[in-house]
Every structure is written in C-alpha cells, then in structure tokens.
C-alpha cells in the first residue's frame, strides 16, 4: 500500500494517528470539521463537511467552565453533552466518506478532534487527526500570499466597466486555460453596483481559502489569467502582496464600443428584481455623480428606461472614476466586441509571448 502520510500504523497504535497539513490530503481524504457551526461558517478546509462535536452554545458553556472550574470538570461536562451524539456522528461521517480515509480537525488539534478521531478508529474507520488543527492550515494559507510567489506568469485583464472581462475569463476557462475568477470567489463584481443579485456574506478568511484553493487547482504550467481588480472587492481584500504581483504581471487592456458596453450592462443588470437595489446603489454615488445627473438617472431608472440609465452610469461615473489615473500602457490591446474572436486572439498573443520569452531565456544561458 506504500508509505502513509501520517504517523502510526492502524493496527498497532493506542492513540489516534496524527498528521501535519499536507495539500495532497485534501484530495485523498475527506476533511471533517468538528468545530461549531459558527467556526465552520467563518472558514474551513476546502471540501470539509461540518460534523460538530459541540453546539455554539455548548462551546461557550464549556469554555466558561474550563476557566472557572478547571479542565477536569469541563471535560466531564463535555462528555455529558456529547456522548449521545457519537453513533450519529460516526454514521454521518462514514456516509460522506464513502470509503475514503478521514482527516479530522478542530481549532488547534486538541481534544475535540482527538475524541472524534478515536471514536472513528474504534468503530473501524480509517481516520487521522490534523496536527495544529484549522490554525495550522490557516497559517499555510497566510504564508502562501506573503510573499506571493506565483510559479507561472500572471496575465491580468484590465478595461472599463461593461466590456465583458468576466465573460471572456469564463470562455477561456472552458477552453482549458488556467483562470482564477476573483469576483466570482468574492461574490462581488467589484463596483458600486457589484453586489446586485449576489450576497457577499463570506469572511476575509473564507475568501483567502477559496483563493488559495483556486490557485492550487489551476492547470499547472500555464500562464494564470485573472481580471484586474482594485485591492478591495466589496468587503474583502486581496491578501498579502497579490495586488502588487498582479500589477507586475502582463497587462492586457481590453476595450469595446460604448454601445456594446451599455448593451452588456443591461443584459447583466437589467432585471426588475434589481430595481430597488439599483436605486439604493445610485444614491450611494450621488456625491461623485452630482445631484443633477443623479436625479436624471434616478428618473430613467424609475421609468425603467435602462439604455440612458446605463449610458449615463458609464459616461458620468464609471469612465470618470475607474482607471482615471492610469499611468501605464497595456502590454497588449484586445478588442472584446466578439468574445470568441477575443479568446483566439489572446491565445495567439500568449503563444507568441511564450515563444519570445523562451528565446530570450535561451540566449541568456
């Protein structure tokens, strides 16, 4: 069967097997988070299911008891609260694992994960406890982005609002390119109207985990294509020095005609159920628009006359605010009037760029 990534042979140990965090465990094992639902919601290992040993309220109770009455009574109370759950927990985990080994973790690799790992072991299931728990995984994610050292070139798509950069990204991903959709992961389109139809409830930690996992899963050896963003996307921020490394990447300036952009914005945002949210978002940028223009756009929106509304947003807001102080030229200019043509053109640029890069590297050897 080969060497095991964790310590201790199943048939010979008297304590649960343990393992440090290794990325490949996410592919070979089922991660089981035995922390409370609130802890799990804040963030968790990719692919993890939540099978809490304690409820949110019970964890608070045990914490208070541990502080005031000592660890012995706290452990005794914990057993009273949880023992009846063990059979159902084992059944839930076994059903989800479907024969795979299980990676159990809690906050710091303490009693909660040790207990569940032991129970799984005693009932004949292959399980291993994560040393350091979620905290060790979190440290790995933080270290990944500080400093961020991509192993492949970063291709960053820039351009004005409404040209369709996200659609191009999706097309490229379907064609097998390495793509990371920052806005998709953040659940926010990165603009004043960026949360329409979306619900950005994820925490900063959760965003960073999703981003780390997306980089991990991207096809190896291919340039990584992203959309140019500000450092903040809604309520979350790009971690570490990712923003700076993106600025140092290959910058593709994307463009499209004004009428094309207006049409695409209407297709994306022009749903009656967004009307109330759009009106609220419009008022949030009133100061930047100016009262007169804001009132005119509000009237257009109230009449649901979306063409002048979207045109006004583009001309009087987006094009004046975004990239207003751009002091750089793109490494390549790409028309997005037709997404299929744009994808083919970008592919050809990347092929030529890669060939030129290899030639320069060869001449320098």
FIROKE-971261 format. One record per residue: x, y, z of N, C-alpha, C, O in turn. Coordinates in pm, whole numbers, padded with zeros to 5 digits, always signed. Example, Ala and Ser with C-alpha at 12.3 -4.5 7.8 and 13.67 -1.06 7.14 Angstrom:
2
+01319-00569+00780+01230-00450+00780+01320-00330+00780+01424-00332+00846+01285-00225+00708+01367-00106+00714+01290+00003+00787+01341+00114+00804
This chain:
365
+00082-00123+00000+00000+00000+00000+00085+00128+00000+00033+00238-00020+00219+00112+00023+00305+00229+00022+00307+00299+00157+00234+00260+00248+00391+00402+00169+00404+00473+00296+00285+00562+00320+00227+00617+00226+00249+00578+00447+00134+00660+00485+00181+00802+00513+00292+00820+00563+00098+00905+00483+00138+01043+00510+00128+01078+00657+00169+01187+00697+00076+00988+00739+00062+01020+00881+00130+00915+00967+00172+00809+00919+00140+00946+01094+00219+00865+01186+00136+00755+01249+00020+00776+01283+00193+00637+01265+00126+00531+01338+00053+00434+01248-00023+00476+01161+00074+00305+01266+00001+00205+01188-00132+00177+01255-00141+00172+01378-00234+00160+01173-00370+00145+01225-00381+00033+01327-00448+00047+01429-00312-00081+01298-00334-00197+01382-00248-00197+01508-00266-00283+01595-00151-00100+01519-00059-00108+01631-00068+00010+01727-00008+00005+01834-00139+00117+01692-00134+00234+01778-00238+00227+01889-00338+00156+01878-00212+00301+01994-00306+00311+02106-00366+00451+02115-00459+00474+02192-00312+00544+02037-00367+00680+02031-00397+00709+01885-00344+00642+01797-00482+00809+01856-00516+00837+01718-00393+00875+01635-00302+00941+01685-00393+00833+01510-00287+00874+01419-00298+01024+01395-00408+01079+01393-00184+01089+01377-00182+01233+01353-00100+01262+01228-00018+01182+01185-00125+01379+01170-00051+01421+01052-00041+01572+01048-00135+01641+01087+00072+01625+01002+00076+01769+00972-00004+01795+00846-00040+01702+00774-00032+01921+00819-00109+01951+00699-00024+01930+00574+00086+01984+00563-00076+01851+00483-00015+01826+00352-00125+01847+00249-00234+01790+00262-00098+01927+00146-00201+01961+00047-00269+01839-00012-00390+01840-00035-00192+01733-00038-00250+01616-00104-00356+01547-00019-00436+01470-00071-00358+01574+00112-00461+01516+00198-00601+01564+00157-00699+01493+00177-00609+01683+00099-00739+01735+00056-00796+01654-00059-00917+01653-00081-00709+01586-00133-00753+01506-00247-00773+01359-00208-00854+01289-00269-00699+01312-00108-00704+01170-00071-00799+01140+00045-00846+01027+00059-00827+01242+00128-00908+01224+00248-01033+01311+00245-01040+01409+00170-01131+01275+00326-01246+01361+00350-01216+01447+00472-01206+01394+00582-01200+01579+00456-01180+01664+00574-01310+01678+00653-01415+01709+00597-01302+01653+00783-01419+01664+00870-01388+01767+00978-01298+01750+01059-01465+01873+00977-01450+01983+01072-01544+01958+01190-01666+01961+01174-01487+01932+01308-01571+01901+01424-01590+02023+01514-01635+02010+01628-01555+02141+01462-01580+02264+01538-01728+02301+01531-01807+02232+01467-01763+02409+01596-01903+02453+01597-01944+02507+01461-01858+02543+01380-02074+02514+01434-02119+02572+01306-02069+02714+01283-02039+02749+01169-02058+02795+01388-02009+02932+01371-01863+02934+01328-01825+03013+01242-01782+02848+01386-01641+02840+01347-01628+02793+01203-01549+02846+01126-01708+02694+01169-01706+02639+01032-01748+02744+00931-01689+02755+00824-01850+02822+00965-01901+02924+00873-01797+03031+00846-01789+03083+00734-01718+03065+00946-01615+03168+00927-01512+03123+00823-01471+03202+00738-01471+02999+00830-01381+02941+00732-01357+02794+00765-01375+02752+00879-01318+02717+00666-01288+02576+00686-01201+02526+00572-01187+02593+00469-01145+02409+00589-01062+02349+00486-01145+02323+00361-01264+02290+00372-01086+02336+00242-01161+02306+00119-01217+02164+00121-01147+02068+00152-01345+02153+00087-01409+02022+00079-01453+01965+00212-01505+01854+00217-01433+02039+00322-01467+01986+00454-01617+01986+00478-01689+02076+00432-01664+01884+00550-01801+01884+00599-01797+01917+00747-01696+01893+00814-01905+01971+00799-01912+02009+00940-01994+01907+01017-02114+01892+00995-01928+01838+01109-01994+01744+01199-01955+01787+01340-01863+01730+01399-02023+01888+01395-01978+01949+01521-01992+01858+01641-02094+01791+01659-01888+01856+01723-01895+01782+01849-01978+01859+01950-02054+01800+02027-01963+01990+01951-02038+02078+02041-02118+02180+01960-02077+02219+01850-02231+02222+02014-02306+02332+01952-02236+02463+01987-02146+02467+02071-02279+02571+01921-02222+02702+01951-02236+02736+02098-02142+02784+02162-02355+02710+02153-02382+02745+02292-02305+02654+02388-02257+02701+02492-02292+02528+02355-02219+02435+02442-02071+02469+02449-02009+02455+02554-02016+02514+02340-01874+02552+02341-01852+02670+02436-01752+02673+02509-01944+02766+02435-01933+02879+02527-01942+02829+02671-01864+02870+02757-02038+02740+02698-02055+02686+02833-01929+02614+02881-01885+02633+02994-01871+02529+02794-01752+02454+02831-01634+02549+02853-01553+02528+02944-01623+02651+02772-01515+02748+02787-01521+02820+02920-01418+02840+02985-01642+02860+02960-01659+02929+03089-01627+02834+03204-01561+02872+03300-01674+02710+03192-01649+02611+03297-01500+02581+03310-01448+02569+03421-01431+02570+03196-01287+02543+03197-01212+02655+03270-01117+02629+03344-01256+02778+03249-01189+02893+03310-01215+02901+03460-01124+02930+03538-01340+02874+03500-01376+02893+03641-01362+02768+03726-01330+02777+03845-01386+02650+03667-01389+02527+03746-01275+02431+03714-01257+02330+03782-01197+02462+03611-01083+02378+03578-01113+02278+03468-01229+02253+03437-01008+02220+03409-01025+02131+03293-01096+02000+03325-01167+01947+03239-01079+01946+03446-01139+01816+03477-01291+01822+03469-01354+01739+03403-01351+01919+03536-01496+01932+03534-01547+01971+03394-01655+01929+03353-01468+02051+03324-01509+02091+03188-01513+01969+03096-01605+01955+03015-01413+01881+03107-01411+01760+03024-01527+01668+03061-01589+01606+02974-01555+01658+03189-01665+01574+03234-01798+01625+03178-01881+01547+03130-01817+01757+03184-01939+01816+03131-01946+01797+02979-02053+01772+02924-01832+01810+02912-01828+01790+02768-01872+01651+02729-01944+01633+02631-01829+01551+02807-01869+01413+02779-02019+01395+02798-02085+01326+02720-02074+01458+02903-02218+01450+02928-02297+01509+02810-02403+01458+02772-02244+01616+02754-02316+01685+02646-02307+01611+02513-02399+01621+02431-02199+01538+02489-02172+01488+02355-02184+01337+02337-02203+01291+02225-02174+01258+02444-02165+01111+02430-02280+01053+02347-02260+00961+02268-02399+01107+02368-02515+01051+02296-02510+01076+02146-02585+01015+02070-02422+01167+02103-02415+01201+01961-02319+01111+01884-02324+01109+01761-02235+01038+01952-02128+00964+01885-02178+00871+01774-02123+00875+01663-02279+00788+01799-02324+00697+01692-02369+00771+01565-02335+00731+01454-02445+00879+01582-02493+00954+01466-02378+01023+01393-02378+01030+01270-02281+01074+01469-02165+01139+01408-02087+01040+01322-02049+01072+01209-02064+00922+01375-01990+00819+01301-02065+00783+01173-02004+00769+01067-02196+00768+01184-02277+00733+01068-02272+00842+00961-02259+00813+00843-02281+00968+01004-02277+01081+00911-02143+01088+00839-02139+01107+00717-02035+01072+00914-01901+01080+00855-01877+00963+00759-01825+00982+00650-01916+00843+00801-01894+00725+00717-01970+00737+00585-01919+00699+00480-02092+00790+00591-02173+00806+00471-02109+00905+00375-02106+00884+00254-02056+01016+00431-01995+01118+00347-01860+01071+00291-01824+01107+00179-01787+00993+00368-01653+00949+00327-01658+00850+00212-01570+00850+00126-01760+00765+00209-01776+00665+00102-01647+00584+00080-01603+00564-00033-01589+00540+00190-01472+00455+00182-01339+00527+00188-01235+00463+00203-01341+00658+00175-01215+00732+00183-01169+00745+00328-01253+00743+00419-01038+00757+00353-00993+00788+00488-01037+00929+00527-01068+01012+00440-01040+00955+00656-01096+01080+00707-00987+01163+00775-00906+01111+00852-00987+01293+00746-00897+01388+00811-00981+01472+00907-01063+01553+00864-00959+01453+01037-01041+01520+01138-00963+01638+01195-00844+01627+01225-01031+01752+01209-00963+01867+01269-01059+01951+01351-01180+01952+01329-01001+02022+01448-01075+02123+01524-00995+02253+01516-00930+02278+01414-00998+02335+01619-00933+02465+01610-00780+02454+01612-00712+02510+01526-00726+02379+01712-00581+02370+01724-00531+02226+01732-00417+02203+01774-00612+02131+01694-00570+01992+01703-00576+01941+01845-00488+01867+01889-00681+01981+01917-00694+01946+02058-00792+01833+02083-00803+01738+02005-00864+01846+02195-00947+01737+02245-01064+01703+02153-01102+01587+02140-01122+01805+02088-01239+01777+02004-01203+01684+01888-01272+01584+01866-01098+01716+01816-01061+01631+01702-01002+01498+01749-01020+01395+01684-00934+01500+01862-00879+01375+01917-00991+01278+01954-00982+01158+01929-01096+01332+02014-01210+01249+02055-01277+01184+01934-01300+01063+01933-01307+01264+01833-01377+01211+01716-01289+01114+01639-01338+01011+01590-01161+01144+01627-01070+01052+01558-01064+00918+01630-01064+00812+01567-01060+00922+01763-01056+00798+01843-01182+00715+01823-01176+00593+01810-01296+00783+01821-01424+00712+01804-01431+00647+01666-01476+00533+01652-01388+00720+01566-01386+00663+01431-01293+00543+01424-01325+00442+01362-01179+00554+01487-01082+00444+01490-01141+00322+01559-01128+00210+01510-01205+00344+01672-01263+00234+01749-01375+00163+01673-01401+00045+01695-01440+00235+01584-01550+00176+01507-01506+00126+01370-01589+00096+01284-01374+00117+01350-01322+00055+01229-01305+00143+01109-01292+00093+00997-01306+00274+01129-01290+00368+01017-01149+00426+01018-01095+00459+01124-01089+00438+00900-00954+00494+00891-00962+00645+00905-01019+00714+00821-00905+00695+01013-00913+00838+01042-00780+00887+01098-00708+00813+01164-00750+01014+01071-00627+01075+01118-00658+01216+01167-00741+01286+01109-00591+01257+01275-00613+01389+01335-00511+01488+01280-00392+01457+01273-00558+01607+01241-00469+01709+01187-00395+01779+01300-00456+01841+01387-00263+01770+01298-00181+01837+01399-00196+01989+01382-00179+02042+01272-00226+02056+01491-00242+02201+01485-00377+02247+01436-00407+02367+01439-00459+02153+01391-00597+02184+01352-00609+02289+01242-00518+02309+01161-00724+02355+01243-00751+02458+01143-00643+02565+01144-00609+02621+01040-00590+02595+01263-00491+02702+01276-00368+02674+01191-00311+02766+01132-00326+02548+01184-00209+02514+01103-00238+02534+00954-00151+02579+00879-00359+02500+00913-00398+02522+00773-00404+02671+00745-00358+02716+00640-00461+02748+00836-00472+02893+00818-00334+02957+00803-00315+03047+00722-00239+02910+00882-00103+02962+00870-00046+02934+00731+00023+03018+00673-00076+02817+00677-00027+02781+00544-00084+02877+00439-00011+02921+00350-00213+02908+00449-00276+02999+00354-00213+03138+00363-00182+03199+00261-00195+03187+00485-00137+03321+00504+00004+03328+00448+00041+03426+00383+00083+03223+00472+00220+03219+00422+00224+03214+00270+00318+03266+00208+00124+03152+00209+00121+03140+00063+00115+03276-00006+00174+03296-00112+00042+03370+00057+00024+03501-00005+00123+03606+00045+00122+03719-00004+00208+03571+00142+00302+03668+00198+00439+03605+00214+00464+03542+00317+00530+03618+00116+00502+03684-00012+00437+03588-00110+00454+03466-00099+00363+03644-00206+00303+03563-00310+00405+03543-00421+00452+03639-00482+00439+03419-00447+00542+03388-00548+00485+03292-00651+00510+03172-00645+00408+03344-00748+00347+03257-00849+00453+03184-00929+00557+03241-00963+00426+03059-00959+00520+02977-01035+00503+02994-01186+00583+02943-01264+00399+03067-01225+00373+03092-01367+00344+03241-01385+00311+03309-01288+00356+03292-01508+00326+03433-01532+00178+03465-01504+00091+03381-01525+00152+03586-01456+00016+03633-01434-00026+03720-01553+00040+03819-01585-00136+03683-01617-00193+03759-01728-00316+03830-01674-00413+03765-01636-00312+03963-01668-00417+04039-01599-00498+04120-01701-00445+04203-01774-00628+04093-01703-00719+04162-01795-00770+04291-01731-00833+04288-01625-00743+04403-01795-00791+04533-01748-00888+04590-01851-00891+04546-01966-00965+04688-01808-01057+04754-01901-01174+04815-01828-01198+04785-01711-01246+04900-01897-01358+04973-01838-01477+04881-01808-01489+04772-01865-01562+04927-01720-01680+04851-01679-01772+04823-01799-01798+04910-01882-01821+04700-01804-01921+04664-01904-01865+04603-02031-01942+04568-02121-01732+04589-02041-01679+04534-02167-01688+04382-02171-01682+04323-02279-01703+04317-02054-01723+04172-02054-01600+04090-02018-01582+03979-02068-01515+04144-01931-01392+04071-01893-01424+03938-01826-01356+03838-01850-01528+03936-01742-01564+03812-01673-01613+03706-01772-01581+03588-01758-01690+03749-01871-01737+03655-01974-01619+03596-02051-01617+03477-02080-01522+03680-02083-01403+03630-02152-01329+03529-02065-01284+03426-02114-01315+03559-01936-01250+03466-01845-01319+03330-01847-01254+03226-01854-01451+03333-01840-01527+03207-01839-01507+03129-01968-01496+03007-01967-01503+03200-02081-01478+03134-02209-01340+03070-02211-01323+02958-02259-01242+03141-02160-01104+03090-02158-01093+02968-02067-01022+02873-02098-01164+02972-01955-01162+02858-01863-01221+02734-01928-01169+02624-01912-01330+02752-02004-01391+02638-02075-01297+02580-02180-01306+02462-02214-01207+02662-02229-01111+02616-02330-00986+02554-02267-00893+02515-02337-00985+02543-02133-00876+02475-02064-00765+02563-02012-00663+02512-01966-00783+02694-02019-00680+02784-01968-00685+02789-01815-00787+02759-01753-00573+02828-01755-00567+02846-01610-00626+02983-01577-00568+03086-01612-00740+02983-01511-00815+03106-01483-00853+03110-01335-00893+03008-01278-00842+03227-01274-00894+03248-01140-00990+03367-01146-00949+03478-01179-01116+03343-01114-01220+03445-01119-01231+03511-00982-01304+03461-00895-01161+03620-00962-01158+03687-00831-01296+03735-00789-01335+03719-00673-01370+03794-00882-01504+03844-00850-01598+03729-00816-01681+03741-00725-01587+03619-00888-01671+03504-00859-01644+03449-00719-01737+03415-00647-01518+03441-00682-01483+03391-00549-01528+03487-00440-01569+03445-00331-01519+03617-00469-01557+03718-00370-01707+03742-00363-01754+03812-00273-01784+03686-00457-01930+03710-00465-01959+03859-00476-02050+03911-00412-01882+03927-00558-01899+04071-00576-01832+04111-00706-01724+04062-00738-01897+04200-00783-01842+04238-00913-01741+04352-00905-01691+04397-01007-01712+04397-00783-01604+04494-00767-01637+04635-00811-01547+04709-00848-01765+04675-00808-01801+04812-00846-01915+04859-00756-01962+04786-00669-01959+04984-00780-02066+05041-00696-02194+04959-00704-02270+04955-00608-02218+04894-00816-02336+04810-00834-02300+04661-00829-02376+04575-00874-02182+04633-00774-02125+04499-00784-02194+04390-00706-02168+04272-00729-02283+04426-00612-02345+04321-00532-02488+04290-00577-02556+04211-00513-02532+04350-00685-02668+04323-00734-02684+04175-00765-02609+04118-00844-02784+04114-00702-02812+03973-00727-02716+03878-00658-02728+03757-00672-02620+03932-00584-02524+03849-00514-02536+03874-00365-02599+03971-00322-02476+03788-00287-02483+03801-00142-02344+03777-00085-02304+03663-00061-02271+03884-00063-02133+03872-00018-02130+03857+00135-02107+03954+00208-02152+03735+00180-02152+03708+00323-02022+03644+00370-02000+03629+00491-01935+03606+00278-01814+03535+00318-01718+03628+00392-01714+03748+00368-01639+03568+00482-01541+03642+00559-01412+03658+00479-01395+03595+00375-01324+03743+00529-01194+03758+00465-01117+03626+00465-01054+03590+00366-01123+03554+00577-01055+03424+00584-01110+03327+00481-01034+03254+00417-01242+03326+00465-01304+03233+00370-01261+03268+00227-01231+03179+00147-01259+03396+00196-01216+03439+00062-01073+03394+00036-01042+03346-00073-00987+03410+00134-00847+03372+00115-00832+03221+00095-00750+03176+00015-00911+03142+00168-00907+02997+00149-00955+02958+00010-00892+02876-00057-01065+03018-00035-01116+02989-00169-01014+03028-00276-00996+02957-00375-00948+03140-00255-00848+03188-00349-00727+03095-00352-00676+03060-00458-00680+03056-00234-00568+02962-00223-00601+02831-00296-00517+02776-00368-00722+02783-00277-00763+02656-00339-00774+02670-00490-00741+02577-00564-00820+02788-00536-00830+02811-00681-00691+02812-00745-00673+02755-00853-00595+02875-00681-00458+02873-00732-00403+02730-00731-00333+02689-00824-00435+02657-00625-00386+02519-00612-00439+02430-00724-00368+02343-00774-00564+02452-00763-00629+02365-00861-00609+02410-01006-00645+02337-01098-00553+02528-01026-00536+02579-01162-00443+02485-01241-00346+02434-01186-00473+02463-01370-00387+02376-01452-00241+02419-01443-00209+02536-01460-00154+02323-01415-00012+02353-01393+00057+02389-01523+00022+02341-01631+00158+02475-01511+00245+02505-01623+00189+02600-01727+00252+02622-01830+00071+02658-01701+00012+02751-01797+00002+02888-01733-00022+02898-01613+00019+02995-01811+00002+03130-01754-00134+03142-01686-00233+03087-01735-00139+03213-01575-00262+03225-01497-00332+03356-01533-00273+03463-01520-00456+03346-01577-00530+03463-01625-00628+03510-01518-00708+03431-01468-00621+03638-01484-00708+03697-01384-00764+03829-01438-00715+03883-01538-00866+03879-01370-00921+04009-01404-00860+04113-01311-00853+04093-01190-00817+04225-01368-00761+04333-01288-00865+04388-01192-00977+04420-01232-00828+04400-01066-00919+04447-00962-00850+04554-00878-00728+04566-00880-00929+04631-00805-00871+04713-00701-00835+04621-00585-00869+04502-00587-00768+04674-00486-00723+04588-00377-00841+04534-00297-00832+04427-00237-00952+04608-00297-01074+04563-00228-01178+04522-00331-01196+04588-00434-01247+04412-00302-01360+04367-00385-01479+04358-00291-01498+04257-00222-01560+04463-00289-01666+04467-00189-01606+04480-00051-01532+04574-00023-01638+04384+00037-01589+04390+00175-01463+04308+00199-01411+04307+00310-01413+04240+00097-01292+04160+00115-01177+04223+00037-01198+04302-00055-01055+04185+00077-00935+04242+00015-00847+04131-00042-00848+04019+00007-00772+04165-00146-00674+04071-00198-00565+04052-00092-00513+04150-00039-00531+03927-00060-00440+03901+00052-00294+03924+00017-00254+03922-00099-00214+03946+00122-00070+03957+00107-00030+04059+00002-00086+04169-00002+00066+04023-00082+00109+04116-00187+00059+04071-00325+00122+04101-00426-00054+04000-00327-00113+03956-00454-00141+04075-00545-00115+04069-00665-00195+04183-00489-00229+04300-00570-00105+04356-00639-00109+04391-00757+00006+04364-00565+00130+04415-00623+00184+04322-00731+00232+04368-00835+00176+04191-00706+00226+04096-00806+00140+04099-00932+00191+04078-01042+00010+04124-00917-00076+04139-01035-00036+04263-01115-00037+04262-01238-00002+04371-01042+00041+04493-01111+00170+04473-01188+00197+04543-01285+00250+04376-01144+00377+04346-01212+00358+04244-01325+00453+04213-01397+00236+04192-01341+00210+04090-01441+00197+04148-01581+00223+04266-01604+00157+04063-01675+00136+04105-01814-00004+04166-01823-00104+04099-01797-00009+04293-01861-00136+04366-01858-00200+04372-01997-00142+04425-02092-00320+04316-02005-00397+04317-02130-00505+04424-02117-00594+04414-02032-00498+04527-02202-00601+04631-02198-00715+04592-02292-00698+04588-02414-00831+04565-02234-00948+04521-02311-01039+04641-02339-01052+04731-02255-01101+04642-02455-01187+04755-02489-01305+04708-02573-01301+04601-02633-01409+04789-02575-01528+04764-02658-01599+04897-02678-01578+04992-02602-01682+04904-02780-01756+05027-02808-01854+05059-02696-01900+04969-02625-01884+05188-02680-01976+05231-02574-02111+05161-02585-02164+05116-02483-02166+05150-02704-02297+05087-02720-02292+04939-02683-02388+04885-02628-02180+04875-02713-02164+04734-02673-02165+04721-02521-02228+04631-02467-02095+04810-02455-02087+04807-02307-02224+04832-02245-02263+04764-02150-02297+04929-02298-02431+04960-02246-02521+04838-02262-02594+04801-02170-02516+04776-02379-02597+04657-02406-02564+04545-02307-02654+04479-02255-02437+04524-02283-02397+04416-02193-02435+04445-02049-02471+04353-01975-02426+04570-02008-02468+04606-01872-02618+04585-01854-02663+04540-01748-02696+04617-01956-02840+04595-01949-02869+04445-01938-02956+04404-01861-02797+04364-02015-02816+04219-02010-02783+04163-01872-02848+04069-01826-02682+04221-01806-02639+04168-01676-02723+04220-01560-02758+04146-01469-02754+04349-01565-02821+04412-01450-02969+04444-01472-03040+04477-01378-03015+04433-01596-03150+04481-01628-03261+04386-01590-03343+04349-01674-03266+04347-01464-03372+04260-01415-03461+04339-01319-03409+04407-01230-03593+04332-01335-03682+04411-01249-03658+04390-01100-03677+04481-01020-03617+04268-01063-03595+04243-00920-03474+04318-00864-03456+04326-00743-03390+04374-00953-03274+04452-00909-03307+04600-00892-03223+04676-00843-03426+04641-00931-03457+04785-00940-03436+04857-00807-03376+04964-00804-03485+04799-00700-03473+04865-00570-03326+04876-00526-03283+04979-00475-03251+04768-00545-03109+04770-00510-03033+04870-00596-02942+04937-00548-03070+04880-00723-03003+04975-00813-03030+05118-00769-02940+05203-00774-03150+05145-00727-03184+05280-00680-03102+05316-00556-03054+05429-00543-03086+05220-00465-03007+05245-00344-02860+05265-00379-02794+05354-00324-02808+05182-00472-02667+05194-00513-02642+05329-00580-02537+05389-00563-02740+05375-00658-02727+05504-00727-02711+05617-00625-02627+05705-00644-02788+05614-00520-02780+05720-00418-02647+05718-00345-02601+05821-00295-02583+05600-00337-02454+05592-00268-02343+05664-00346-02241+05701-00289-02364+05682-00478-02262+05752-00557-02310+05891-00598-02255+05952-00690-02411+05941-00530-02470+06071-00564-02366+06183-00562-02365+06269-00650-02280+06181-00461-02181+06287-00446-02085+06289-00565-02049+06396-00614-02044+06172-00611-01950+06165-00723-02018+06200-00856-01956+06256-00946-02146+06166-00867-02220+06197-00989-02258+06344-00997-02259+06404-01105-02290+06401-00882-02350+06534-00879-02501+06520-00871-02558+06429-00931-02566+06608-00797-02709+06597-00773-02794+06596-00898-02887+06516-00908-02764+06684-00995-02846+06695-01115-02841+06565-01197-02945+06512-01236-02721+06515-01222-02707+06392-01301-02769+06274-01227-02834+06189-01287-02748+06269-01096-02804+06159-01017-02956+06158-01027-03017+06052-01042-03018+06277-01017-03164+06286-01026-03214+06243-01165-03317+06176-01176-03140+06281-01270-03179+06241-01406-03172+06089-01422-03262+06028-01480-03066+06029-01369-03053+05883-01378-03159+05813-01294-03210+05708-01332-03191+05873-01180-03296+05815-01095-03430+05814-01167-03508+05719-01154-03457+05922-01244-03581+05927-01323-03580+05819-01432-03682+05753-01455-03466+05802-01498-03456+05696-01600-03483+05560-01538-03553+05477-01595-03426+05538-01421-03443+05409-01353-03588+05389-01312-03642+05279-01326-03650+05493-01261-03789+05482-01217-03880+05446-01335-03975+05370-01319-03851+05500-01453-03929+05468-01573-03885+05335-01634-03946+05287-01730-03780+05276-01578-03717+05153-01629-03672+05172-01774-03686+05084-01859-03617+05293-01797-03558+05326-01928-03408+05300-01915-03331+05392-01885-03368+05177-01938-03233+05135-01899-03123+05181-01993-03008+05192-01950-03153+05209-02117-03046+05249-02208-02983+05382-02166-02861+05388-02152-03062+05489-02145-02999+05613-02098-02944+05600-01956-02846+05666-01920-03006+05516-01876-02956+05496-01739-02816+05436-01741-02725+05488-01676-02798+05327-01814-02668+05260-01819-02564+05347-01891-02448+05353-01850-02608+05415-01998-02515+05503-02069-02467+05614-01975-02348+05647-01974-02558+05669-01898-02520+05774-01803-02424+05724-01697-02329+05794-01661-02449+05604-01647-02357+05547-01547-02218+05530-01604-02118+05561-01539-02211+05479-01728-02080+05456-01790-02007+05588-01813-01891+05603-01774-02075+05684-01876-02010+05810-01916-01980+05900-01797-01873+05959-01788-02077+05911-01706-02064+06009-01598-02008+05953-01468-01973+06028-01377-01999+05822-01459-01945+05765-01335-01829+05670-01362-01714+05700-01329-01858+05554-01421-01755+05451-01433-01630+05501-01507-01518+05481-01460-01649+05565-01622-01533+05605-01702-01458+05723-01640-01345+05752-01679-01519+05791-01547-01452+05901-01479-01382+05856-01351-01286+05919-01306-01430+05747-01294-01376+05701-01165-01273+05590-01182-01165+05595-01123-01306+05490-01264-01218+05375-01278-01109+05402-01382-01136+05454-01490-00987+05366-01347-00869+05386-01432-00849+05533-01467-00787+05566-01568-00903+05622-01383-00893+05766-01409-00746+05811-01415-00708+05894-01498-00665+05754-01327-00525+05795-01319-00431+05688-01375-00318+05674-01328-00476+05614-01473-00392+05508-01529-00268+05570-01593-00278+05649-01687-00152+05532-01541-00027+05588-01591+00058+05482-01661+00180+05495-01669-00009+05378-01712+00064+05271-01778-00005+05233-01909-00125+05256-01926+00071+05176-01997+00017+05124-02122+00009+04972-02113+00099+04909-02057-00094+04914-02167-00107+04770-02164+00000+04703-02250+00049+04762-02346+00034+04580-02215+00128+04504-02296+00063+04456-02426+00131+04419-02521-00072+04459-02426-00143+04419-02548-00283+04480-02542-00344+04486-02436-00333+04525-02657-00468+04581-02668-00559+04474-02727-00529+04418-02833-00672+04446-02660-00759+04336-02702-00904+04383-02714-00963+04427-02615-00958+04374-02832-01099+04409-02852-01189+04296-02801-01165+04179-02830-01294+04334-02725-01390+04236-02673-01527+04251-02742-01629+04214-02685-01527+04304-02863-01653+04314-02936-01712+04175-02961-01834+04157-02960-01625+04078-02984-01668+03940-03004-01583+03851-02914-01461+03848-02927-01648+03780-02822-01573+03704-02721-01495+03587-02781-01383+03559-02737-01551+03520-02880-01480+03408-02942-01353+03456-03013-01247+03395-03001-01367+03567-03086-01251+03624-03154-01146+03670-03053-01026+03651-03072-01193+03731-02944-01101+03780-02841-01023+03665-02778-00903+03677-02753-01091+03554-02751-01024+03438-02691-00915+03384-02784-00805+03353-02740-00947+03374-02914-00850+03325-03011-00731+03421-03022-00616+03377-03031-00760+03550-03022-00654+03650-03033-00562+03647-02911-00440+03656-02923-00622+03634-02793-00541+03627-02671-00456+03501-02669-00340+03505-02628-00513+03390-02713-00436+03265-02720-00315+03281-02812-00206+03235-02779-00335+03348-02925-00224+03369-03019-00119+03459-02956+00001+03436-02972-00162+03564-02884-00067+03652-02816+00014+03573-02714+00136+03589-02706-00053+03487-02636+00017+03411-02533+00115+03312-02595+00224+03290-02541+00078+03253-02709+00170+03162-02777+00296+03237-02823+00408+03190-02803+00275+03353-02883+00388+03432-02931+00472+03483-02814+00595+03480-02819+00404+03528-02709+00477+03579-02592+00561+03467-02529+00676+03490-02491+00505+03348-02519+00578+03235-02462+00698+03198-02547+00805+03167-02495+00680+03201-02679+00789+03168-02769+00902+03270-02758+01020+03233-02753+00865+03399-02753+00966+03505-02739+01038+03494-02605+01159+03514-02598+00964+03463-02499+01021+03452-02365+01123+03337-02362+01231+03352-02305+01088+03225-02422+01180+03110-02425+01306+03142-02505+01416+03099-02470+01288+03220-02613+01404+03256-02695+01500+03345-02617+01622+03328-02624+01445+03440-02542+01529+03530-02462+01602+03452-02353+01720+03473-02329+01529+03361-02287+01591+03281-02181+01703+03193-02237+01806+03176-02173+01683+03138-02357+01785+03053-02419+01910+03132-02453+02022+03084-02437+01891+03255-02501+02005+03337-02539+02085+03385-02420+02203+03418-02433+02020+03388-02302+02088+03434-02180+02162+03323-02108+02234+03349-02011+02146+03198-02153+02211+03086-02085+02360+03080-02120+02431+02992-02071
